[in-house]
């Protein structure tokens, strides 16, 4: 049987990196501010969705991954690294 979860049981493998790079942004960037930046980039996510992504509770689509990488100023491959 196939499982759509990471080895740790998370729904995504990019959440930890999203949190890491959000915290490294030049200005102090909260989850709410990241959600606002994502909305300006055309991705309709709120603070709760960002929190669920970072904690691994939410699946991330390829479109969302691309926009997250753009806003965080990293490659999408970087967000997928262990």
Rosetta silent file (secondary structure, phi, psi, omega in degrees, C-alpha in Angstrom):
SEQUENCE: XXXXXXXXXXXXXXXXXXXXXXXXXXXXXXXXXXXXXXXXXXXXXXXXXXXXXXXXXXXXXXXXXXXXXXXXXXXXXXXXXX
SCORE:     score description
SCORE:     0.000 S_00000001
   1 L     0.000  136.556 -179.190    0.000    0.000    0.000 S_00000001
   2 L   -83.049  146.652  177.393    1.294    3.448   -0.917 S_00000001
   3 L  -126.884  132.143  179.720    1.652    6.186    1.633 S_00000001
   4 L   -97.473   51.620 -179.804    1.736    9.874    0.804 S_00000001
   5 L  -137.361  158.282  176.521    3.744   10.855    3.845 S_00000001
   6 L   -72.752  167.905  177.654    7.367   11.484    4.685 S_00000001
   7 L   -56.852  -26.230  178.832    9.307    8.874    6.679 S_00000001
   8 L   -84.726   -0.664 -179.579    8.508   10.937    9.798 S_00000001
   9 L    87.590   10.536 -179.650    4.775   10.730    9.052 S_00000001
  10 L   -84.205  159.519  179.282    4.489   14.347    7.879 S_00000001
  11 L   -86.439   -3.875  175.226    2.320   15.446    4.957 S_00000001
  12 L  -151.908  164.316  176.649    5.202   17.342    3.322 S_00000001
  13 L  -110.724    0.059 -176.632    8.998   17.382    3.317 S_00000001
  14 L  -100.374  -10.906 -173.132    9.427   21.115    2.806 S_00000001
  15 H   -57.462  -44.596  179.979    7.830   22.461    5.991 S_00000001
  16 H   -62.341  -40.031  179.610   10.978   22.513    8.104 S_00000001
  17 H   -69.587  -37.505  177.619   12.872   24.353    5.354 S_00000001
  18 H   -59.838  -47.266  179.068   10.036   26.848    4.869 S_00000001
  19 H   -61.906  -43.935 -179.207   10.202   27.682    8.592 S_00000001
  20 H   -59.982  -48.638 -177.637   14.010   27.848    8.496 S_00000001
  21 H   -75.000  -28.489  174.008   14.156   30.218    5.534 S_00000001
  22 H   -61.855  -43.514 -178.407   11.246   32.334    6.796 S_00000001
  23 H   -70.964  -19.504  178.468   13.203   32.955    9.987 S_00000001
  24 L   -89.852   -2.872 -178.778   16.318   33.881    7.946 S_00000001
  25 L   -62.506  150.204 -174.775   14.534   36.591    5.961 S_00000001
  26 L   -53.340  -50.080  176.802   16.075   40.077    6.337 S_00000001
  27 L   -91.249  153.755  175.803   13.175   41.583    8.251 S_00000001
  28 L   -58.936  118.958 -174.934   11.535   39.673   11.081 S_00000001
  29 L  -118.429  110.824  176.976    8.963   37.641    9.181 S_00000001
  30 L   -80.183  171.597  175.027    6.107   36.035   11.070 S_00000001
  31 H   -62.068  -36.320  177.758    3.893   33.352    9.626 S_00000001
  32 H   -64.562  -43.868  179.832    1.266   36.060    9.090 S_00000001
  33 H   -65.759  -39.642  176.453    3.715   38.253    7.202 S_00000001
  34 H   -61.700  -42.857  177.390    4.794   35.304    5.042 S_00000001
  35 H   -59.453  -41.433  177.636    1.128   34.605    4.272 S_00000001
  36 H   -62.524  -43.173  178.835    0.717   38.268    3.274 S_00000001
  37 H   -64.490  -38.458  177.731    3.773   38.062    0.991 S_00000001
  38 H   -65.615  -38.316  177.993    2.432   34.872   -0.574 S_00000001
  39 H   -65.663  -38.663  176.239   -0.908   36.570   -1.218 S_00000001
  40 H   -64.255  -28.248  178.396    0.884   39.470   -2.924 S_00000001
  41 L   -85.499    1.048  175.363    2.611   36.850   -5.105 S_00000001
  42 L    98.511    9.583 -179.619   -0.799   35.441   -6.074 S_00000001
  43 L  -109.377  119.008 -174.929   -1.061   32.486   -3.678 S_00000001
  44 L   -86.532   83.197  175.550   -4.116   32.538   -1.431 S_00000001
  45 L  -124.458  145.002  175.812   -2.804   31.139    1.867 S_00000001
  46 L  -105.954  179.605 -177.697   -3.479   32.446    5.354 S_00000001
  47 H   -59.095  -37.743 -179.917   -1.379   32.300    8.531 S_00000001
  48 H   -65.526  -37.924  177.550   -2.995   29.018    9.575 S_00000001
  49 H   -65.613  -41.553  177.594   -2.061   27.374    6.279 S_00000001
  50 H   -61.643  -44.194  179.298    1.562   28.537    6.686 S_00000001
  51 H   -60.768  -43.119 -179.496    1.611   27.138   10.232 S_00000001
  52 H   -68.961  -34.062  175.135    0.241   23.793    9.027 S_00000001
  53 H   -64.848  -49.460 -177.302    2.798   23.656    6.192 S_00000001
  54 H   -62.958  -32.322 -179.708    5.682   24.378    8.566 S_00000001
  55 L   -87.106   -4.665  178.272    4.502   21.739   11.048 S_00000001
  56 L    83.011   11.941 -178.581    4.030   19.142    8.286 S_00000001
  57 L   -86.394  -11.029 -173.672    0.282   18.827    8.793 S_00000001
  58 L  -124.539  137.311  172.484   -0.630   20.114    5.314 S_00000001
  59 L   -67.886  152.714  179.133    0.174   18.833    1.845 S_00000001
  60 L  -122.585  125.823  178.221    1.935   21.327   -0.452 S_00000001
  61 L   -80.259  165.902  178.254    1.127   21.492   -4.162 S_00000001
  62 H   -63.678  -35.536  178.205    3.753   22.146   -6.808 S_00000001
  63 H   -64.603  -43.217  178.258    2.244   25.587   -7.434 S_00000001
  64 H   -65.427  -41.446  179.562    2.507   26.423   -3.744 S_00000001
  65 H   -61.253  -43.463  179.225    6.078   25.106   -3.577 S_00000001
  66 H   -61.364  -44.289 -179.231    7.105   27.271   -6.529 S_00000001
  67 H   -70.530  -40.322  175.582    5.599   30.405   -4.961 S_00000001
  68 H   -57.137  -46.879  179.867    7.032   29.640   -1.520 S_00000001
  69 H   -60.987  -42.610 -179.981   10.495   29.289   -3.069 S_00000001
  70 H   -61.656  -48.914 -177.479   10.073   32.554   -4.970 S_00000001
  71 H   -66.950  -36.822  179.507    8.958   34.525   -1.902 S_00000001
  72 H   -81.216   -5.815  178.350   11.672   32.966    0.286 S_00000001
  73 L    62.082   43.956  175.378   14.234   33.687   -2.463 S_00000001
  74 L  -135.528  168.887  176.011   15.496   30.097   -2.693 S_00000001
  75 L   -80.856  155.540  177.877   15.156   27.343   -5.273 S_00000001
  76 H   -65.230  -29.977  177.016   12.368   24.843   -4.883 S_00000001
  77 H   -61.040  -37.281  178.616   15.032   22.133   -4.756 S_00000001
  78 H   -60.377  -39.272 -179.449   16.425   23.792   -1.628 S_00000001
  79 H   -71.423  -16.804 -178.768   13.051   23.445    0.082 S_00000001
  80 H   -98.156   -5.105 -179.784   13.007   19.726   -0.718 S_00000001
  81 L   -72.495  150.779  175.235   16.457   18.894    0.662 S_00000001
  82 L   -78.335    0.000    0.000   16.822   16.934    3.886 S_00000001
